[in-house]
Amino acid sequence: MPRALLEGYFPKTETAHQLNTTTRTLDRMHQQRVGPPRIKIGKRVFYRADAVREWLLASEKKPVRSASAAQLPRSRMKGGPAFTPGKRAARAS
């Protein structure tokens, strides 16, 4: 049995559903050149599953380490002046 020509490719609606986003967001990402690679056949847009996976892997961000006390500004360290919620500076009238 021959393989389907577009096997491994998904239409824009299915790709948006898989990424939990909208087709409009995919269009915007394409326009800004930050989205996954796509192909266009006539007016229809398709995304190759492997290319979307590669794009996702390339988009991963490493977790940011939490700042230690030595890296915090003095005002945020224990004993330094602190912001007190609810207290406002006097307004000049």
C-alpha positions in Angstrom: 0.0 0.0 0.0 1.5 3.4 -1.0 2.2 6.0 1.7 0.1 9.1 1.6 1.9 12.0 0.0 1.2 14.4 3.0 1.9 11.8 5.7 3.6 13.5 8.6 2.2 16.9 7.7 -0.7 18.4 9.6 -3.0 21.3 8.6 -2.9 24.6 10.4 -6.0 23.8 12.5 -4.6 20.5 13.8 -1.2 22.1 14.5 -2.9 24.9 16.4 -4.9 22.4 18.4 -1.8 20.3 19.2 0.1 23.4 20.4 -3.0 24.6 22.4 -3.1 27.9 20.5 -5.1 29.5 17.7 -4.6 29.5 13.9 -4.4 33.3 14.2 -1.5 33.0 16.7 0.3 30.6 14.2 -0.2 33.2 11.5 1.2 36.0 13.7 4.2 33.9 14.7 4.9 33.2 11.0 4.6 36.9 10.2 7.1 37.7 13.0 9.3 34.8 11.8 9.3 33.1 15.2 7.0 30.2 14.6 7.5 26.7 13.4 8.4 26.2 9.7 5.5 25.6 7.4 4.7 24.9 3.8 1.9 26.3 1.7 0.0 24.4 -1.0 -2.3 26.8 -2.7 -4.1 28.5 0.1 -3.7 25.6 2.5 -0.9 25.7 5.2 0.7 22.5 6.6 3.3 21.9 9.3 5.6 18.9 9.3 5.4 17.1 12.7 9.1 16.6 13.0 9.8 20.2 12.1 7.4 21.4 14.8 9.0 19.1 17.4 12.5 20.5 16.4 11.2 24.1 16.7 9.8 23.3 20.2 13.1 21.8 21.3 15.0 24.8 19.9 12.6 27.1 21.8 13.2 25.5 25.2 14.6 27.8 27.8 16.9 26.7 30.6 15.5 27.3 34.1 16.8 30.4 35.7 18.7 29.9 39.0 17.2 31.7 42.0 19.2 34.6 43.2 21.2 34.1 46.3 21.3 36.6 49.1 24.7 37.8 47.9 23.2 38.8 44.6 20.2 40.6 45.9 20.3 44.4 46.2 20.9 45.7 49.8 17.3 46.9 50.1 16.0 43.3 49.6 18.4 41.8 52.1 17.4 41.1 55.6 17.8 44.2 57.7 17.8 46.7 54.8 15.0 49.2 54.1 12.0 47.4 52.8 8.9 48.4 50.9 5.8 48.4 53.1 2.6 47.7 51.2 -0.2 50.1 52.0 2.0 53.1 52.9 2.0 55.8 50.3 4.2 58.7 49.9 2.6 62.0 50.8 1.3 63.8 47.7 2.3 67.3 47.0 -0.8 69.4 46.6 
